[in-house]
Amino acid sequence: MATPPLPQAVPLLPLHLSYSLYILSPVPPPFSTKMASHIVGYPRMGPKRELKFALESFWDQKSSAEDLQKVAAGLRSSIWKQMADAGIKYIPSNTFSYYDQVLDATAMLGAVPPRYGWNGGEIGFDTYFSMARGNASVPAMEMTKWFDTNYHFIVPELGPDVKFSYASHKAVDEYKEAKALGVNTVPVLVGPVSYLLLSKPAKGVEKTFSLLSLLPKILPIYKEVISELKAAGASWIQFDEPTLVLDLEAHQLQAFSAAYADLESTLSGLNVLIETYFADLTSDAYKTLIELKGVTAYGFDLVRGTKTIDLVKSNFPKGKFLFAGVVDGRNIWASDLASSLSTLQALEAVVGKENLVVSTSCSLLHTAVDLVNETKLDDEIKSWLAFAAQKVVEVNALAKALAGQKDEAFFASSAAAQASRKSSPRVTNEAVQKAAAALKGSDHRRATNVSARLDAQQKKLNLPILPTTTIGSFPQTVELRRVRREFKANKISEDDYVKAIKEEIKKVVDLQEELDIDVLVHGEPERNDMVEYFGEQLSGFAFTVNGWVQSYGSRCVKPPIIYGDVSRPKPMTVFWSSTAQSMTKRPMKGMLTGPVTILNWSFVRNDQPRFETCYQIALAIKDEVEDLEKAGINVIQIDEAALREGLPLRKSEHAFYLKWAVHSFRITNVGVQDTTQIHTHMCYSNFNDIIHSIIDMDADVITIENSRSDEKLLSVFREGVKYGAGIGPGVYDIHSPRIPSTEEIADRINKMLAVLESNILWVNPDCGLKTRKYAEVKPALNNMVAAAKLLRLQLASAK
C-alpha cells in the first residue's frame, strides 16, 4: 500500500519517565553523534488506541481511506520524533502496520491467495483487509499466535504456483516519510527465511511441500526493496529473523546462509542488522548467524535469552556490531539499570566499546505505550513500572552510561524503585505462599474417569446428540459499554447498573432459547475483558487505564499487572451466573478464565517463577468453581485460551511447562462432583503437538478453534489419536464478519464426524462473540443450530 502524502502529524504526549525526563533537541543529529542506542520496534495503536478507532471507523464506512491514512501518518510521525528527541540513534521504520507486519510482507511480495481476486498492481486496502478479515464472499487467511506472545499474525498461504511480485512499497515509502521529517531511520523487514518458515502450504498444496524451495522466487523482490531503500538514502537495514531461536534442522539453517549469500551484493554499501528475539539461540544457529555473508550486526534478546551471552563471550566476530537487548520488551517492569549496565560492561569487554549498541529485547509492540497516561495507579506501584515510552528512555540512559555520561540521579531513582519493590509488604502473603507450596505432592485428578463422568452428566443434563452451545461472550454494544463506563465513573447507581446488566442477560438468554441452543451462556455483559474482569477481583493485581497492547488487527487488550501474591477475597461470578440460571430451565454455563490464561495474558511479576504465581491463581479459581457448583450451576467452563501460547520455544523446555500448566488447570476443578460438567476452551494456536497434554487436562468437554485454521485440528484425530471426552471443534470463524450458510456448517460437522464419535461431538463457534454485531451473530447461530438439527436427522435415519 502506498503511503499517502504526509499530513499534519497528530500530536502525542512526550516520552516521560516518572523518575527522570530527558529533553533533547527536536532536530535529530546524524547517526554518528548519537549514543549507541536502538529500538527493535514500537507499538502502533497509539497511546489512547487512536489507530484502533480509525480502523474500525473505516471498516464501518464511517470515515474515508484518507482519514485512516491521516491518523496513521500522524502516529508514525510522533513515534519517530519522540524516539529522536529521546536520543535514540537507530530508530526503526516500517514497524507500523495497519494490521500485521507478516501480512505487510505478504503484500510486499504480492503473495495474495487467488480467492481475493487481486489482479496485480499496488495492493490497496480492499485486498489487504480482505486477507486479514475476510469479506462477505471469502474467508480470511489463518491467524495464529506470534511465537509465545499474545500477538497474532496472518499466516501466509504459499505453494509452487504463487507468482511473487513487488506489490507494496510501504517499507520504502515510510523510510522516505521519516526522512522528510528529518529522522534517519533503520527500515525493518521480516527476513526472507523467517517469512517462509512462518508460512503454510496453501489449500490444495501438498502438506509436504518445501516452503523454503520458494526462497529463489522471493529474494528478487527483497533485492528490489533493498535497492530502492539504498537509493532513498538508507544506510542501515534490519531483517527480523526470529525463527533463528527455534529448534531448526540443518537444512533450515542452511537456508539462512544461502539467502544472505544471495543478497550480499545487493546489500553492499548498507549496514545490515539481523535481529532475533524471544529466546536463546542454539550453538548451531549462533554459528550460522555470525557466518552470514554481508551482515554487519546481530541483535539478541538478552532478557529471555541469557545463555546467548555465553555464546557471544566465547566467539564474536571481530569488527561486527552487537545490538544487546537488555531492556525487556515483553513486560512492564522498570529495568534494574545497575544490573543491565553490568551486563553491558561485560559485553563491552568482549566486542569493544565502539561495537556495542544498547537495545530492547524485542519490539516494544508487546508492552503498553506510555506510563504518563496512567493517572489512577498509586505512586508506589507506578514507580516499579516502565511502558514503551519509558523503556526508550531507559535504553538511552544505559547507552549514555556506557559512554561515560551516566546520569547518577536517574540510576539512583532506579535503584530506589527496585529496593521498594523487593521490600513492599503488599507483595507477599504468607498464607497464600503456604497454600501453594502444599500443592506439591499431588497431581489433583478427579476420582472418576471421564467416560463415567459423562454418563452421570448426561443423566442430569439430558442433552441431544450434537449439543449446541456458544463460547461465552455475546456482542458488546455501544449502550452496554456506556452502562459499564458510567457505573465505573459513579454516574449511575449500583441498582441501576445491576438492573441494566440483568436486562442484557435476559435478552441474551431469550435469544438463545429462541434459537434453540442447548447449553446457554449469560453473555458476559458485566465483563470488560476475560482476564481483567477476574484480576480486578483478585488480590495481588493492579490495573491501568490506558495500558493497551495489540492482540490482532484493531483488537487490543489491557493486561492486568500481577505484582504480588494472588488470592480471592470473595466470589466473583456466582451472582451473575445464578441470576442467568434463574431465567431458564436449560443448563447455564458458569464462565471462568483459567489460571494459565490469566497468567499468560497478564504482565507477570518477575521476582518468582511463573509456575508459583500460576498455582496461586489456580487456588483462587478453585474456590470460585466450588462456589458456582454450590449455587446450582451444573456446567462450568474454565477457559484456557492461552495455554498453548505459553509453551516455550525450545522443545527441551516443553515438558516442564506443560506439567505445571496442566496441573494448574486440574487444581481448579478437582473438588467438583461427577455430575458437574467441566468445559474448557482454547483458540488460535497450533494444538496438534500438545494434544496429549490437552487430554491430560481431564476436562469433560473442550471447545477449540478449528475453522479458520482449515480444520488443521482434525488431522490429529485422523492420525489415530483417541479422544474420549466431549469435544467441540469450532464450526465457523467469529473473527470475520462473514455469515456461514447452514450447508457450509453442516459440511464442517460432517468432516468432524468422519474422525470423531457423534456421542462426544459438540457444535459451537470458534470463539466468543464479543467483537461481532447482533446482525452477524443471529443469522450465524441460527444456521449453526439448523446444521446441527440437520445432522441429527441424518444420524437418526442412518441407524
Secondary structure in CASP SS format (residue, H / E / C, confidence):
PFRMAT SS
TARGET T0000
AUTHOR 0000-0000-0000
METHOD secondary structure of the structure
MODEL  1
M C 1.00
A C 1.00
T C 1.00
P C 1.00
P C 1.00
L C 1.00
P C 1.00
Q C 1.00
A C 1.00
V C 1.00
P C 1.00
L C 1.00
L C 1.00
P C 1.00
L C 1.00
H C 1.00
L E 1.00
S C 1.00
Y C 1.00
S E 1.00
L C 1.00
Y C 1.00
I C 1.00
L C 1.00
S C 1.00
P C 1.00
V C 1.00
P C 1.00
P C 1.00
P C 1.00
F H 1.00
S H 1.00
T H 1.00
K C 1.00
M C 1.00
A C 1.00
S E 1.00
H E 1.00
I C 1.00
V C 1.00
G C 1.00
Y C 1.00
P C 1.00
R C 1.00
M C 1.00
G C 1.00
P C 1.00
K C 1.00
R C 1.00
E H 1.00
L H 1.00
K H 1.00
F H 1.00
A H 1.00
L H 1.00
E H 1.00
S H 1.00
F H 1.00
W H 1.00
D C 1.00
Q C 1.00
K C 1.00
S C 1.00
S C 1.00
A H 1.00
E H 1.00
D H 1.00
L H 1.00
Q H 1.00
K H 1.00
V H 1.00
A H 1.00
A H 1.00
G H 1.00
L H 1.00
R H 1.00
S H 1.00
S H 1.00
I H 1.00
W H 1.00
K H 1.00
Q H 1.00
M H 1.00
A H 1.00
D H 1.00
A C 1.00
G C 1.00
I C 1.00
K C 1.00
Y E 1.00
I E 1.00
P E 1.00
S E 1.00
N C 1.00
T C 1.00
F C 1.00
S C 1.00
Y C 1.00
Y C 1.00
D C 1.00
Q H 1.00
V H 1.00
L H 1.00
D H 1.00
A H 1.00
T H 1.00
A H 1.00
M H 1.00
L C 1.00
G C 1.00
A C 1.00
V C 1.00
P C 1.00
P H 1.00
R H 1.00
Y H 1.00
G C 1.00
W C 1.00
N C 1.00
G C 1.00
G C 1.00
E C 1.00
I C 1.00
G C 1.00
F H 1.00
D H 1.00
T H 1.00
Y H 1.00
F H 1.00
S H 1.00
M H 1.00
A H 1.00
R H 1.00
G C 1.00
N C 1.00
A C 1.00
S C 1.00
V C 1.00
P C 1.00
A C 1.00
M C 1.00
E C 1.00
M E 1.00
T E 1.00
K E 1.00
W C 1.00
F C 1.00
D C 1.00
T C 1.00
N C 1.00
Y C 1.00
H E 1.00
F E 1.00
I E 1.00
V C 1.00
P C 1.00
E E 1.00
L E 1.00
G C 1.00
P C 1.00
D C 1.00
V C 1.00
K C 1.00
F C 1.00
S C 1.00
Y C 1.00
A C 1.00
S C 1.00
H C 1.00
K H 1.00
A H 1.00
V H 1.00
D H 1.00
E H 1.00
Y H 1.00
K H 1.00
E H 1.00
A H 1.00
K H 1.00
A H 1.00
L C 1.00
G C 1.00
V C 1.00
N C 1.00
T E 1.00
V E 1.00
P E 1.00
V E 1.00
L E 1.00
V E 1.00
G C 1.00
P H 1.00
V H 1.00
S H 1.00
Y H 1.00
L H 1.00
L H 1.00
L C 1.00
S C 1.00
K E 1.00
P E 1.00
A C 1.00
K C 1.00
G C 1.00
V C 1.00
E C 1.00
K C 1.00
T C 1.00
F C 1.00
S C 1.00
L H 1.00
L H 1.00
S H 1.00
L H 1.00
L H 1.00
P H 1.00
K H 1.00
I H 1.00
L H 1.00
P H 1.00
I H 1.00
Y H 1.00
K H 1.00
E H 1.00
V H 1.00
I H 1.00
S H 1.00
E H 1.00
L H 1.00
K H 1.00
A H 1.00
A H 1.00
G C 1.00
A C 1.00
S C 1.00
W E 1.00
I E 1.00
Q E 1.00
F E 1.00
D E 1.00
E C 1.00
P H 1.00
T H 1.00
L H 1.00
V H 1.00
L C 1.00
D C 1.00
L C 1.00
E C 1.00
A H 1.00
H H 1.00
Q H 1.00
L H 1.00
Q H 1.00
A H 1.00
F H 1.00
S H 1.00
A H 1.00
A H 1.00
Y H 1.00
A H 1.00
D H 1.00
L H 1.00
E H 1.00
S H 1.00
T H 1.00
L H 1.00
S C 1.00
G C 1.00
L C 1.00
N E 1.00
V E 1.00
L E 1.00
I E 1.00
E E 1.00
T C 1.00
Y C 1.00
F C 1.00
A C 1.00
D C 1.00
L C 1.00
T C 1.00
S H 1.00
D H 1.00
A H 1.00
Y H 1.00
K H 1.00
T H 1.00
L H 1.00
I H 1.00
E C 1.00
L C 1.00
K C 1.00
G C 1.00
V C 1.00
T C 1.00
A E 1.00
Y E 1.00
G E 1.00
F E 1.00
D E 1.00
L C 1.00
V C 1.00
R C 1.00
G C 1.00
T C 1.00
K C 1.00
T H 1.00
I H 1.00
D H 1.00
L H 1.00
V H 1.00
K H 1.00
S H 1.00
N C 1.00
F C 1.00
P C 1.00
K C 1.00
G C 1.00
K C 1.00
F E 1.00
L E 1.00
F E 1.00
A E 1.00
G E 1.00
V E 1.00
V E 1.00
D C 1.00
G C 1.00
R C 1.00
N C 1.00
I C 1.00
W E 1.00
A C 1.00
S C 1.00
D C 1.00
L H 1.00
A H 1.00
S H 1.00
S H 1.00
L H 1.00
S H 1.00
T H 1.00
L H 1.00
Q H 1.00
A H 1.00
L H 1.00
E H 1.00
A H 1.00
V H 1.00
V H 1.00
G C 1.00
K H 1.00
E H 1.00
N H 1.00
L E 1.00
V E 1.00
V E 1.00
S E 1.00
T E 1.00
S C 1.00
C C 1.00
S C 1.00
L H 1.00
L H 1.00
H H 1.00
T C 1.00
A C 1.00
V C 1.00
D C 1.00
L H 1.00
V H 1.00
N H 1.00
E C 1.00
T C 1.00
K C 1.00
L C 1.00
D C 1.00
D H 1.00
E H 1.00
I H 1.00
K H 1.00
S H 1.00
W C 1.00
L E 1.00
A C 1.00
F C 1.00
A H 1.00
A H 1.00
Q H 1.00
K H 1.00
V H 1.00
V H 1.00
E H 1.00
V H 1.00
N H 1.00
A H 1.00
L H 1.00
A H 1.00
K H 1.00
A H 1.00
L H 1.00
A C 1.00
G C 1.00
Q C 1.00
K C 1.00
D C 1.00
E H 1.00
A H 1.00
F H 1.00
F H 1.00
A H 1.00
S H 1.00
S H 1.00
A H 1.00
A H 1.00
A H 1.00
Q H 1.00
A H 1.00
S H 1.00
R H 1.00
K H 1.00
S H 1.00
S C 1.00
P C 1.00
R C 1.00
V C 1.00
T C 1.00
N C 1.00
E H 1.00
A H 1.00
V H 1.00
Q H 1.00
K H 1.00
A H 1.00
A H 1.00
A H 1.00
A C 1.00
L C 1.00
K C 1.00
G C 1.00
S C 1.00
D C 1.00
H C 1.00
R C 1.00
R C 1.00
A C 1.00
T C 1.00
N C 1.00
V H 1.00
S H 1.00
A H 1.00
R H 1.00
L H 1.00
D H 1.00
A H 1.00
Q H 1.00
Q H 1.00
K H 1.00
K H 1.00
L H 1.00
N C 1.00
L C 1.00
P C 1.00
I C 1.00
L C 1.00
P C 1.00
T E 1.00
T E 1.00
T C 1.00
I C 1.00
G C 1.00
S E 1.00
F C 1.00
P C 1.00
Q C 1.00
T C 1.00
V H 1.00
E H 1.00
L H 1.00
R H 1.00
R H 1.00
V H 1.00
R H 1.00
R H 1.00
E H 1.00
F H 1.00
K H 1.00
A C 1.00
N C 1.00
K C 1.00
I C 1.00
S C 1.00
E H 1.00
D H 1.00
D H 1.00
Y H 1.00
V H 1.00
K H 1.00
A H 1.00
I H 1.00
K H 1.00
E H 1.00
E H 1.00
I H 1.00
K H 1.00
K H 1.00
V H 1.00
V H 1.00
D H 1.00
L H 1.00
Q H 1.00
E H 1.00
E H 1.00
L H 1.00
D C 1.00
I C 1.00
D C 1.00
V E 1.00
L E 1.00
V C 1.00
H C 1.00
G E 1.00
E C 1.00
P C 1.00
E C 1.00
R C 1.00
N C 1.00
D C 1.00
M C 1.00
V C 1.00
E H 1.00
Y H 1.00
F H 1.00
G H 1.00
E C 1.00
Q C 1.00
L C 1.00
S E 1.00
G E 1.00
F E 1.00
A E 1.00
F C 1.00
T C 1.00
V C 1.00
N C 1.00
G C 1.00
W C 1.00
V E 1.00
Q E 1.00
S E 1.00
Y E 1.00
G C 1.00
S C 1.00
R E 1.00
C E 1.00
V E 1.00
K C 1.00
P C 1.00
P C 1.00
I E 1.00
I E 1.00
Y E 1.00
G E 1.00
D E 1.00
V E 1.00
S E 1.00
R C 1.00
P C 1.00
K C 1.00
P C 1.00
M C 1.00
T C 1.00
V H 1.00
F H 1.00
W H 1.00
S H 1.00
S H 1.00
T H 1.00
A H 1.00
Q H 1.00
S C 1.00
M C 1.00
T C 1.00
K C 1.00
R C 1.00
P C 1.00
M E 1.00
K E 1.00
G E 1.00
M E 1.00
L E 1.00
T E 1.00
G C 1.00
P H 1.00
V H 1.00
T H 1.00
I H 1.00
L H 1.00
N H 1.00
W C 1.00
S C 1.00
F E 1.00
V E 1.00
R C 1.00
N C 1.00
D C 1.00
Q C 1.00
P C 1.00
R H 1.00
F H 1.00
E H 1.00
T H 1.00
C H 1.00
Y H 1.00
Q H 1.00
I H 1.00
A H 1.00
L H 1.00
A H 1.00
I H 1.00
K H 1.00
D H 1.00
E H 1.00
V H 1.00
E H 1.00
D H 1.00
L H 1.00
E H 1.00
K H 1.00
A C 1.00
G C 1.00
I C 1.00
N C 1.00
V E 1.00
I E 1.00
Q E 1.00
I E 1.00
D E 1.00
E C 1.00
A C 1.00
A C 1.00
L C 1.00
R H 1.00
E H 1.00
G H 1.00
L C 1.00
P C 1.00
L C 1.00
R C 1.00
K H 1.00
S H 1.00
E H 1.00
H H 1.00
A H 1.00
F H 1.00
Y H 1.00
L H 1.00
K H 1.00
W H 1.00
A H 1.00
V H 1.00
H H 1.00
S H 1.00
F H 1.00
R H 1.00
I H 1.00
T H 1.00
N H 1.00
V C 1.00
G C 1.00
V C 1.00
Q C 1.00
D C 1.00
T C 1.00
T C 1.00
Q E 1.00
I E 1.00
H E 1.00
T E 1.00
H E 1.00
M E 1.00
C C 1.00
Y C 1.00
S C 1.00
N C 1.00
F C 1.00
N H 1.00
D H 1.00
I H 1.00
I H 1.00
H H 1.00
S H 1.00
I H 1.00
I H 1.00
D H 1.00
M C 1.00
D C 1.00
A C 1.00
D C 1.00
V E 1.00
I E 1.00
T E 1.00
I E 1.00
E C 1.00
N C 1.00
S C 1.00
R C 1.00
S C 1.00
D C 1.00
E C 1.00
K C 1.00
L C 1.00
L H 1.00
S H 1.00
V H 1.00
F H 1.00
R H 1.00
E C 1.00
G C 1.00
V C 1.00
K C 1.00
Y C 1.00
G C 1.00
A C 1.00
G E 1.00
I E 1.00
G E 1.00
P E 1.00
G C 1.00
V C 1.00
Y C 1.00
D C 1.00
I C 1.00
H C 1.00
S C 1.00
P C 1.00
R C 1.00
I C 1.00
P C 1.00
S C 1.00
T H 1.00
E H 1.00
E H 1.00
I H 1.00
A H 1.00
D H 1.00
R H 1.00
I H 1.00
N H 1.00
K H 1.00
M H 1.00
L H 1.00
A C 1.00
V C 1.00
L C 1.00
E C 1.00
S C 1.00
N C 1.00
I C 1.00
L E 1.00
W C 1.00
V E 1.00
N C 1.00
P C 1.00
D C 1.00
C C 1.00
G C 1.00
L C 1.00
K C 1.00
T C 1.00
R C 1.00
K C 1.00
Y H 1.00
A H 1.00
E H 1.00
V H 1.00
K H 1.00
P H 1.00
A H 1.00
L H 1.00
N H 1.00
N H 1.00
M H 1.00
V H 1.00
A H 1.00
A H 1.00
A H 1.00
K H 1.00
L H 1.00
L H 1.00
R H 1.00
L H 1.00
Q H 1.00
L H 1.00
A H 1.00
S H 1.00
A H 1.00
K C 1.00
END
